[in-house]
């Protein structure tokens, strides 16, 4: 299931300029690029935690649902 959520973040000017340039290079919007970066980063972190702690996806989803 995909939920549409809104997250407001503040970027300094240099970071925004880099994000805007990268989004133009990849022919996408800054929002879409940030979404892709976030999704990839979240999965990388999840895989690190899973390897280090031995946590299953099911366990992590149950924990996330209860909060």
C-alpha positions as CSV (number, residue, x, y, z in Angstrom):
1,X,0.0,0.0,0.0
2,X,1.3,3.5,-0.8
3,X,0.2,6.4,1.3
4,X,0.6,10.0,0.3
5,X,2.3,11.9,3.0
6,X,3.7,15.4,3.3
7,X,6.9,16.1,5.0
8,X,8.2,19.7,5.2
9,X,12.0,20.1,5.3
10,X,14.2,23.1,5.3
11,X,17.3,23.1,3.1
12,X,20.1,25.7,3.2
13,X,20.7,27.6,0.0
14,X,23.7,25.5,-1.2
15,X,21.9,22.2,-0.6
16,X,18.8,23.5,-2.5
17,X,21.0,24.7,-5.4
18,X,22.7,21.2,-5.6
19,X,19.3,19.5,-5.4
20,X,17.8,21.7,-8.1
21,X,20.9,21.1,-10.4
22,X,20.7,17.3,-9.8
23,X,17.0,17.2,-10.5
24,X,17.6,19.0,-13.8
25,X,20.4,16.6,-14.7
26,X,18.1,13.6,-14.0
27,X,15.1,15.3,-15.7
28,X,12.9,15.2,-12.7
29,X,11.6,17.6,-10.0
30,X,13.4,18.3,-6.7
31,X,10.5,16.7,-4.9
32,X,10.7,13.5,-6.9
33,X,14.5,13.3,-6.5
34,X,14.1,13.8,-2.7
35,X,11.5,11.1,-2.6
36,X,13.8,8.7,-4.5
37,X,16.7,9.6,-2.2
38,X,14.6,9.0,0.9
39,X,13.2,5.7,-0.2
40,X,16.6,4.3,-1.1
41,X,18.1,5.7,2.1
42,X,15.4,4.2,4.3
43,X,15.8,0.8,2.7
44,X,19.6,0.9,3.1
45,X,19.2,1.8,6.8
46,X,16.6,-0.9,7.2
47,X,18.9,-3.5,5.7
48,X,21.8,-2.4,8.0
49,X,19.5,-2.7,11.1
50,X,18.2,-6.0,9.9
51,X,21.7,-7.4,9.5
52,X,23.0,-6.0,12.8
53,X,20.0,-6.7,14.9
54,X,18.4,-9.7,13.1
55,X,15.1,-7.8,12.9
56,X,12.6,-9.2,10.3
57,X,10.5,-6.9,8.1
58,X,7.4,-8.3,9.7
59,X,8.6,-7.4,13.2
60,X,9.6,-3.9,12.1
61,X,6.2,-3.3,10.4
62,X,4.4,-4.5,13.5
63,X,6.4,-2.0,15.6
64,X,5.7,0.8,13.1
65,X,2.0,0.1,13.1
66,X,1.7,0.3,16.8
67,X,3.3,3.7,17.1
